[in-house]
Amino acid sequence: MNKNTLLLLGLLCMTLMVVPVAFARNMVIAVSPYYPPDQARKHSIRLLQQLTQLDQGSHVTLIDGYHLSIIGEFIIPANPAYNNPKARLGLNRDAVAALKRFADKSVMTGGAGHPSVPGAVRLPQLLRYAAHHFAQGKRLDVIVLGSPFYDDPKEPVFSMAGGRFPSDGHLFASQGKTPFGAAGQAGLLKNIVVHVGYGSDSIMQGERHAYFVKRFWTLYVEALGGKLGGFIADVPTLFRGISLNAVPAHDFKPIRSDKLEMILLRPVENKQSIFERPVSKTALPQGRIVRAENVQIGISWQCALCDLDIYARPLPDAEVIYFGRMVTTHGHYWKDYRNSPQPTNGYETISFDVPLDLRTVVIAINFYEGETPQGVSGEIRISVDDATYAAPFHIPATRGNRGQEMAKIIETGKASGNHSVIVDPLHIVRAR
């Protein structure tokens, strides 16, 4: 055994918790290779502290949660001779050394070909890997110690970096269409309980973001036939929950859709949202039309089971901002859930980061999904600085068309059929 491994064993023996967590079971513990080296070493020591406190008969397979390779095995025999941490560490010296080597080889995020999220794991692929290689018809606990934000540079459109999370439509799609697809795999995670310890609540962009991330992974695991146990930052607390066999109750229900959207929540602002501000009665001055600053465009509608989308192109050659392209050099597309934390379709909002000439802006609204016998009525709002304007709109179609021909409609500035409308921003701000 080399000196570094001996030093690690010594540190562990000095820092072990006094009260053991006693439970025996089969486990897969996935760790991330994407941390700064010092942080990675601290994570490995804390993990080994938890492993030495497992009950006799426990068997743990340690894996790389991103590259899906085995790091080592940590085994506690059903033998009184291994009732103390020092004996357990000595027995598993190979696993201790392997975990140390893994930590020493950790990689900083953001480099070419690497994810941008610290603590990155590929959770969908990881769960499928565990199901195929370690499930044996009895309970298996899969413990994920890393980020809950999926971020694979080979699939940037599905990245959860920057506050994004998948819509429920991904759950109903196939794995070939989205990494979050669960269609046709209802029994994959049978007898598997998944636990996620993500290290710090600071990675979440507020409580709403944390709520929706946890909600999605709960529904994803259940769609595959498993259960989500702990989903918390603190790892010791996570392990205590596992020892109690706790699977928290919830009231999450997936909303069926075929829309593969990555959602970006509208930030909570101190000032009123565009949907709460008083509506201006006087026309926007000409000078503010040709140089409109802090522009926001938002739509709301009255059909609870319908899904409408807003599209905006700020300049003739600019990229269109919509649910499929949420961030451009000109602005952002957001979802705004204000009436309820439950993910109904929400308000759709586009905010611009640069001044605009409203005469060049093209705005379109599409009836994407749902059915309604009288068509869909709603309201569009445009704000310029502190002035907010509103106007009604109506789409006569009785069923959504899943965004067909929207590229052509934006390009020509003319709506075809009865599923979409083109909105004149100058009309909204009372300039004509």
SEDO-884709 format. One record per residue (C-alpha): y, x, z; residue in three letters. Coordinates in steps of 0.05 Angstrom, whole numbers. Layout:
{Y Y	X X	Z Z	type Ala};
...
! end
This chain:
{Y 0	X 0	Z 0	type Met};
{Y 68	X 31	Z -19	type Asn};
{Y 126	X 40	Z 28	type Lys};
{Y 167	X -17	Z -1	type Asn};
{Y 111	X -66	Z 9	type Thr};
{Y 101	X -41	Z 81	type Leu};
{Y 175	X -50	Z 94	type Leu};
{Y 173	X -121	Z 66	type Leu};
{Y 113	X -137	Z 111	type Leu};
{Y 150	X -110	Z 171	type Gly};
{Y 212	X -151	Z 157	type Leu};
{Y 170	X -213	Z 149	type Leu};
{Y 134	X -203	Z 215	type Cys};
{Y 202	X -195	Z 250	type Met};
{Y 234	X -256	Z 218	type Thr};
{Y 178	X -308	Z 221	type Leu};
{Y 196	X -374	Z 253	type Met};
{Y 166	X -388	Z 321	type Val};
{Y 141	X -458	Z 308	type Val};
{Y 89	X -461	Z 252	type Pro};
{Y 85	X -514	Z 199	type Val};
{Y 12	X -534	Z 199	type Ala};
{Y -19	X -565	Z 138	type Phe};
{Y -77	X -545	Z 93	type Ala};
{Y -79	X -563	Z 20	type Arg};
{Y -78	X -537	Z -51	type Asn};
{Y -9	X -518	Z -76	type Met};
{Y 25	X -490	Z -136	type Val};
{Y 92	X -458	Z -120	type Ile};
{Y 138	X -442	Z -178	type Ala};
{Y 195	X -393	Z -171	type Val};
{Y 250	X -374	Z -219	type Ser};
{Y 258	X -305	Z -251	type Pro};
{Y 333	X -318	Z -260	type Tyr};
{Y 370	X -294	Z -198	type Tyr};
{Y 411	X -232	Z -181	type Pro};
{Y 362	X -180	Z -154	type Pro};
{Y 387	X -182	Z -82	type Asp};
{Y 384	X -258	Z -81	type Gln};
{Y 315	X -257	Z -112	type Ala};
{Y 289	X -210	Z -57	type Arg};
{Y 317	X -256	Z -3	type Lys};
{Y 283	X -315	Z -36	type His};
{Y 216	X -279	Z -37	type Ser};
{Y 221	X -262	Z 37	type Ile};
{Y 238	X -333	Z 56	type Arg};
{Y 181	X -359	Z 14	type Leu};
{Y 131	X -312	Z 47	type Leu};
{Y 156	X -336	Z 114	type Gln};
{Y 136	X -406	Z 95	type Gln};
{Y 69	X -384	Z 67	type Leu};
{Y 48	X -349	Z 131	type Thr};
{Y 57	X -415	Z 169	type Gln};
{Y 9	X -456	Z 128	type Leu};
{Y -54	X -482	Z 161	type Asp};
{Y -123	X -452	Z 153	type Gln};
{Y -157	X -470	Z 88	type Gly};
{Y -92	X -470	Z 48	type Ser};
{Y -93	X -443	Z -22	type His};
{Y -29	X -428	Z -60	type Val};
{Y -20	X -405	Z -132	type Thr};
{Y 47	X -372	Z -144	type Leu};
{Y 74	X -378	Z -215	type Ile};
{Y 135	X -360	Z -255	type Asp};
{Y 168	X -428	Z -265	type Gly};
{Y 202	X -408	Z -329	type Tyr};
{Y 152	X -366	Z -368	type His};
{Y 91	X -403	Z -338	type Leu};
{Y 51	X -343	Z -317	type Ser};
{Y 13	X -331	Z -252	type Ile};
{Y 44	X -283	Z -202	type Ile};
{Y -11	X -284	Z -151	type Gly};
{Y -52	X -324	Z -100	type Glu};
{Y -39	X -332	Z -26	type Phe};
{Y -100	X -355	Z 12	type Ile};
{Y -110	X -371	Z 86	type Ile};
{Y -184	X -374	Z 102	type Pro};
{Y -212	X -424	Z 152	type Ala};
{Y -224	X -368	Z 201	type Asn};
{Y -192	X -358	Z 270	type Pro};
{Y -183	X -284	Z 254	type Ala};
{Y -125	X -305	Z 208	type Tyr};
{Y -87	X -346	Z 259	type Asn};
{Y -27	X -298	Z 260	type Asn};
{Y 24	X -280	Z 207	type Pro};
{Y 8	X -206	Z 207	type Lys};
{Y -65	X -217	Z 191	type Ala};
{Y -47	X -267	Z 136	type Arg};
{Y 2	X -219	Z 104	type Leu};
{Y -49	X -163	Z 107	type Gly};
{Y -102	X -206	Z 74	type Leu};
{Y -54	X -225	Z 19	type Asn};
{Y -22	X -157	Z 9	type Arg};
{Y -34	X -162	Z -66	type Asp};
{Y 5	X -227	Z -70	type Ala};
{Y 60	X -199	Z -27	type Val};
{Y 66	X -138	Z -72	type Ala};
{Y 64	X -181	Z -135	type Ala};
{Y 119	X -226	Z -108	type Leu};
{Y 161	X -165	Z -92	type Lys};
{Y 152	X -138	Z -163	type Arg};
{Y 170	X -206	Z -191	type Phe};
{Y 235	X -206	Z -150	type Ala};
{Y 251	X -135	Z -171	type Asp};
{Y 246	X -155	Z -244	type Lys};
{Y 292	X -215	Z -237	type Ser};
{Y 342	X -225	Z -293	type Val};
{Y 415	X -246	Z -291	type Met};
{Y 430	X -309	Z -329	type Thr};
{Y 472	X -316	Z -391	type Gly};
{Y 445	X -258	Z -433	type Gly};
{Y 420	X -267	Z -504	type Ala};
{Y 357	X -309	Z -505	type Gly};
{Y 363	X -326	Z -431	type His};
{Y 385	X -391	Z -397	type Pro};
{Y 455	X -398	Z -368	type Ser};
{Y 432	X -433	Z -304	type Val};
{Y 417	X -390	Z -242	type Pro};
{Y 348	X -406	Z -215	type Gly};
{Y 326	X -435	Z -282	type Ala};
{Y 256	X -464	Z -289	type Val};
{Y 229	X -505	Z -346	type Arg};
{Y 208	X -564	Z -304	type Leu};
{Y 176	X -609	Z -357	type Pro};
{Y 133	X -552	Z -385	type Gln};
{Y 118	X -528	Z -314	type Leu};
{Y 91	X -596	Z -293	type Leu};
{Y 47	X -601	Z -354	type Arg};
{Y 22	X -530	Z -342	type Tyr};
{Y 4	X -547	Z -270	type Ala};
{Y -31	X -611	Z -290	type Ala};
{Y -74	X -577	Z -342	type His};
{Y -92	X -515	Z -302	type His};
{Y -93	X -534	Z -228	type Phe};
{Y -105	X -608	Z -220	type Ala};
{Y -177	X -620	Z -196	type Gln};
{Y -179	X -694	Z -182	type Gly};
{Y -150	X -688	Z -112	type Lys};
{Y -80	X -681	Z -85	type Arg};
{Y -41	X -623	Z -112	type Leu};
{Y 29	X -606	Z -87	type Asp};
{Y 73	X -573	Z -139	type Val};
{Y 133	X -540	Z -104	type Ile};
{Y 190	X -519	Z -149	type Val};
{Y 238	X -469	Z -118	type Leu};
{Y 294	X -465	Z -169	type Gly};
{Y 346	X -504	Z -206	type Ser};
{Y 334	X -577	Z -227	type Pro};
{Y 377	X -565	Z -288	type Phe};
{Y 335	X -555	Z -351	type Tyr};
{Y 366	X -501	Z -395	type Asp};
{Y 326	X -469	Z -451	type Asp};
{Y 368	X -431	Z -503	type Pro};
{Y 316	X -452	Z -555	type Lys};
{Y 335	X -525	Z -543	type Glu};
{Y 410	X -525	Z -528	type Pro};
{Y 419	X -598	Z -546	type Val};
{Y 376	X -617	Z -485	type Phe};
{Y 411	X -570	Z -435	type Ser};
{Y 429	X -598	Z -367	type Met};
{Y 480	X -542	Z -356	type Ala};
{Y 552	X -562	Z -344	type Gly};
{Y 536	X -627	Z -308	type Gly};
{Y 494	X -661	Z -362	type Arg};
{Y 431	X -701	Z -349	type Phe};
{Y 384	X -741	Z -394	type Pro};
{Y 390	X -815	Z -405	type Ser};
{Y 330	X -860	Z -392	type Asp};
{Y 316	X -863	Z -467	type Gly};
{Y 283	X -795	Z -462	type His};
{Y 229	X -824	Z -417	type Leu};
{Y 205	X -871	Z -472	type Phe};
{Y 203	X -819	Z -527	type Ala};
{Y 147	X -771	Z -545	type Ser};
{Y 145	X -699	Z -522	type Gln};
{Y 155	X -679	Z -595	type Gly};
{Y 224	X -711	Z -596	type Lys};
{Y 250	X -688	Z -528	type Thr};
{Y 225	X -641	Z -474	type Pro};
{Y 235	X -699	Z -426	type Phe};
{Y 189	X -745	Z -466	type Gly};
{Y 136	X -782	Z -426	type Ala};
{Y 108	X -832	Z -476	type Ala};
{Y 32	X -833	Z -479	type Gly};
{Y 24	X -789	Z -417	type Gln};
{Y 21	X -840	Z -361	type Ala};
{Y -36	X -806	Z -323	type Gly};
{Y -17	X -733	Z -332	type Leu};
{Y 7	X -722	Z -261	type Leu};
{Y -43	X -766	Z -226	type Lys};
{Y -54	X -742	Z -153	type Asn};
{Y 4	X -693	Z -161	type Ile};
{Y 65	X -694	Z -115	type Val};
{Y 125	X -655	Z -139	type Val};
{Y 176	X -624	Z -91	type His};
{Y 241	X -590	Z -112	type Val};
{Y 280	X -542	Z -68	type Gly};
{Y 342	X -522	Z -106	type Tyr};
{Y 374	X -476	Z -55	type Gly};
{Y 446	X -501	Z -50	type Ser};
{Y 481	X -568	Z -55	type Asp};
{Y 540	X -531	Z -87	type Ser};
{Y 504	X -531	Z -154	type Ile};
{Y 515	X -607	Z -159	type Met};
{Y 580	X -633	Z -186	type Gln};
{Y 590	X -683	Z -131	type Gly};
{Y 547	X -737	Z -101	type Glu};
{Y 545	X -780	Z -164	type Arg};
{Y 517	X -721	Z -204	type His};
{Y 465	X -707	Z -150	type Ala};
{Y 445	X -780	Z -149	type Tyr};
{Y 433	X -784	Z -224	type Phe};
{Y 396	X -717	Z -228	type Val};
{Y 349	X -738	Z -172	type Lys};
{Y 341	X -807	Z -202	type Arg};
{Y 321	X -779	Z -270	type Phe};
{Y 269	X -730	Z -243	type Trp};
{Y 240	X -785	Z -198	type Thr};
{Y 231	X -831	Z -258	type Leu};
{Y 205	X -774	Z -301	type Tyr};
{Y 151	X -754	Z -251	type Val};
{Y 131	X -826	Z -241	type Glu};
{Y 128	X -839	Z -316	type Ala};
{Y 75	X -784	Z -318	type Leu};
{Y 36	X -816	Z -261	type Gly};
{Y 59	X -771	Z -204	type Gly};
{Y 105	X -777	Z -145	type Lys};
{Y 169	X -740	Z -127	type Leu};
{Y 169	X -718	Z -54	type Gly};
{Y 226	X -675	Z -29	type Gly};
{Y 287	X -663	Z -73	type Phe};
{Y 334	X -623	Z -29	type Ile};
{Y 371	X -557	Z -24	type Ala};
{Y 342	X -530	Z 41	type Asp};
{Y 273	X -499	Z 31	type Val};
{Y 249	X -499	Z 104	type Pro};
{Y 267	X -573	Z 108	type Thr};
{Y 229	X -583	Z 43	type Leu};
{Y 166	X -552	Z 72	type Phe};
{Y 172	X -593	Z 136	type Arg};
{Y 174	X -656	Z 93	type Gly};
{Y 112	X -633	Z 56	type Ile};
{Y 75	X -625	Z 121	type Ser};
{Y 90	X -698	Z 137	type Leu};
{Y 63	X -722	Z 70	type Asn};
{Y 129	X -756	Z 59	type Ala};
{Y 144	X -790	Z -7	type Val};
{Y 211	X -825	Z 0	type Pro};
{Y 219	X -897	Z -24	type Ala};
{Y 271	X -913	Z -77	type His};
{Y 297	X -970	Z -119	type Asp};
{Y 304	X -932	Z -185	type Phe};
{Y 283	X -970	Z -247	type Lys};
{Y 284	X -941	Z -317	type Pro};
{Y 326	X -976	Z -369	type Ile};
{Y 287	X -980	Z -434	type Arg};
{Y 322	X -949	Z -494	type Ser};
{Y 307	X -904	Z -552	type Asp};
{Y 374	X -868	Z -547	type Lys};
{Y 364	X -793	Z -532	type Leu};
{Y 431	X -782	Z -498	type Glu};
{Y 452	X -726	Z -452	type Met};
{Y 502	X -757	Z -405	type Ile};
{Y 564	X -724	Z -377	type Leu};
{Y 596	X -762	Z -319	type Leu};
{Y 670	X -774	Z -318	type Arg};
{Y 699	X -733	Z -261	type Pro};
{Y 726	X -773	Z -202	type Val};
{Y 801	X -765	Z -204	type Glu};
{Y 853	X -776	Z -150	type Asn};
{Y 894	X -818	Z -197	type Lys};
{Y 870	X -885	Z -224	type Gln};
{Y 821	X -884	Z -282	type Ser};
{Y 841	X -909	Z -350	type Ile};
{Y 805	X -974	Z -335	type Phe};
{Y 845	X -987	Z -271	type Glu};
{Y 915	X -969	Z -292	type Arg};
{Y 968	X -1022	Z -308	type Pro};
{Y 976	X -1035	Z -382	type Val};
{Y 1042	X -1015	Z -415	type Ser};
{Y 1082	X -1069	Z -450	type Lys};
{Y 1131	X -1025	Z -488	type Thr};
{Y 1113	X -987	Z -551	type Ala};
{Y 1098	X -913	Z -547	type Leu};
{Y 1159	X -874	Z -573	type Pro};
{Y 1153	X -841	Z -640	type Gln};
{Y 1161	X -771	Z -611	type Gly};
{Y 1101	X -782	Z -567	type Arg};
{Y 1060	X -809	Z -625	type Ile};
{Y 1065	X -744	Z -665	type Val};
{Y 1053	X -702	Z -603	type Arg};
{Y 1011	X -744	Z -555	type Ala};
{Y 989	X -705	Z -493	type Glu};
{Y 933	X -719	Z -443	type Asn};
{Y 903	X -771	Z -489	type Val};
{Y 844	X -812	Z -465	type Gln};
{Y 806	X -866	Z -502	type Ile};
{Y 758	X -913	Z -466	type Gly};
{Y 717	X -975	Z -481	type Ile};
{Y 686	X -1028	Z -437	type Ser};
{Y 647	X -1090	Z -458	type Trp};
{Y 619	X -1154	Z -430	type Gln};
{Y 546	X -1152	Z -451	type Cys};
{Y 507	X -1121	Z -393	type Ala};
{Y 445	X -1107	Z -435	type Leu};
{Y 482	X -1080	Z -496	type Cys};
{Y 499	X -1007	Z -510	type Asp};
{Y 562	X -991	Z -548	type Leu};
{Y 587	X -922	Z -569	type Asp};
{Y 656	X -895	Z -582	type Ile};
{Y 669	X -841	Z -635	type Tyr};
{Y 734	X -803	Z -644	type Ala};
{Y 756	X -751	Z -695	type Arg};
{Y 824	X -720	Z -675	type Pro};
{Y 837	X -686	Z -742	type Leu};
{Y 810	X -694	Z -813	type Pro};
{Y 768	X -630	Z -809	type Asp};
{Y 752	X -633	Z -735	type Ala};
{Y 684	X -647	Z -705	type Glu};
{Y 672	X -718	Z -683	type Val};
{Y 665	X -728	Z -608	type Ile};
{Y 611	X -778	Z -586	type Tyr};
{Y 548	X -781	Z -545	type Phe};
{Y 512	X -733	Z -591	type Gly};
{Y 568	X -681	Z -588	type Arg};
{Y 599	X -686	Z -519	type Met};
{Y 642	X -623	Z -520	type Val};
{Y 685	X -594	Z -576	type Thr};
{Y 746	X -550	Z -580	type Thr};
{Y 788	X -613	Z -576	type His};
{Y 758	X -654	Z -520	type Gly};
{Y 701	X -684	Z -480	type His};
{Y 658	X -746	Z -481	type Tyr};
{Y 642	X -776	Z -413	type Trp};
{Y 604	X -833	Z -381	type Lys};
{Y 641	X -871	Z -327	type Asp};
{Y 599	X -912	Z -277	type Tyr};
{Y 649	X -949	Z -233	type Arg};
{Y 621	X -1017	Z -216	type Asn};
{Y 554	X -992	Z -190	type Ser};
{Y 516	X -927	Z -179	type Pro};
{Y 459	X -956	Z -219	type Gln};
{Y 459	X -930	Z -290	type Pro};
{Y 478	X -991	Z -330	type Thr};
{Y 509	X -970	Z -396	type Asn};
{Y 574	X -951	Z -363	type Gly};
{Y 643	X -943	Z -394	type Tyr};
{Y 650	X -893	Z -449	type Glu};
{Y 710	X -846	Z -447	type Thr};
{Y 736	X -790	Z -490	type Ile};
{Y 789	X -744	Z -463	type Ser};
{Y 827	X -693	Z -505	type Phe};
{Y 846	X -624	Z -482	type Asp};
{Y 899	X -612	Z -536	type Val};
{Y 960	X -651	Z -560	type Pro};
{Y 945	X -699	Z -617	type Leu};
{Y 982	X -732	Z -673	type Asp};
{Y 957	X -804	Z -665	type Leu};
{Y 969	X -816	Z -739	type Arg};
{Y 909	X -771	Z -756	type Thr};
{Y 861	X -796	Z -703	type Val};
{Y 801	X -838	Z -727	type Val};
{Y 767	X -882	Z -675	type Ile};
{Y 704	X -923	Z -686	type Ala};
{Y 662	X -967	Z -641	type Ile};
{Y 588	X -980	Z -656	type Asn};
{Y 539	X -1031	Z -628	type Phe};
{Y 481	X -984	Z -617	type Tyr};
{Y 428	X -1024	Z -579	type Glu};
{Y 414	X -1092	Z -548	type Gly};
{Y 417	X -1165	Z -569	type Glu};
{Y 470	X -1219	Z -559	type Thr};
{Y 475	X -1285	Z -596	type Pro};
{Y 552	X -1285	Z -602	type Gln};
{Y 563	X -1212	Z -617	type Gly};
{Y 597	X -1164	Z -568	type Val};
{Y 668	X -1169	Z -542	type Ser};
{Y 703	X -1114	Z -504	type Gly};
{Y 767	X -1077	Z -492	type Glu};
{Y 792	X -1010	Z -517	type Ile};
{Y 843	X -970	Z -478	type Arg};
{Y 885	X -911	Z -499	type Ile};
{Y 928	X -871	Z -450	type Ser};
{Y 981	X -820	Z -467	type Val};
{Y 1004	X -784	Z -404	type Asp};
{Y 1021	X -840	Z -356	type Asp};
{Y 1025	X -896	Z -408	type Ala};
{Y 963	X -938	Z -418	type Thr};
{Y 951	X -989	Z -473	type Tyr};
{Y 896	X -1040	Z -483	type Ala};
{Y 870	X -1086	Z -538	type Ala};
{Y 809	X -1129	Z -547	type Pro};
{Y 756	X -1117	Z -599	type Phe};
{Y 696	X -1156	Z -624	type His};
{Y 633	X -1135	Z -661	type Ile};
{Y 600	X -1195	Z -694	type Pro};
{Y 529	X -1166	Z -701	type Ala};
{Y 477	X -1198	Z -656	type Thr};
{Y 433	X -1136	Z -651	type Arg};
{Y 448	X -1061	Z -649	type Gly};
{Y 435	X -1016	Z -708	type Asn};
{Y 424	X -950	Z -671	type Arg};
{Y 485	X -917	Z -700	type Gly};
{Y 466	X -921	Z -773	type Gln};
{Y 518	X -896	Z -823	type Glu};
{Y 567	X -875	Z -769	type Met};
{Y 579	X -808	Z -802	type Ala};
{Y 600	X -843	Z -867	type Lys};
{Y 643	X -893	Z -829	type Ile};
{Y 681	X -837	Z -793	type Ile};
{Y 689	X -798	Z -858	type Glu};
{Y 717	X -856	Z -897	type Thr};
{Y 753	X -891	Z -840	type Gly};
{Y 723	X -957	Z -863	type Lys};
{Y 671	X -998	Z -827	type Ala};
{Y 612	X -1023	Z -868	type Ser};
{Y 572	X -1083	Z -845	type Gly};
{Y 585	X -1119	Z -780	type Asn};
{Y 557	X -1069	Z -729	type His};
{Y 620	X -1025	Z -724	type Ser};
{Y 695	X -1030	Z -722	type Val};
{Y 749	X -979	Z -738	type Ile};
{Y 806	X -980	Z -688	type Val};
{Y 877	X -962	Z -708	type Asp};
{Y 907	X -922	Z -650	type Pro};
{Y 978	X -938	Z -673	type Leu};
{Y 963	X -1012	Z -667	type His};
{Y 937	X -1002	Z -596	type Ile};
{Y 1000	X -965	Z -573	type Val};
{Y 1044	X -1019	Z -605	type Arg};
{Y 1073	X -972	Z -657	type Ala};
{Y 1058	X -1022	Z -712	type Arg};
! end
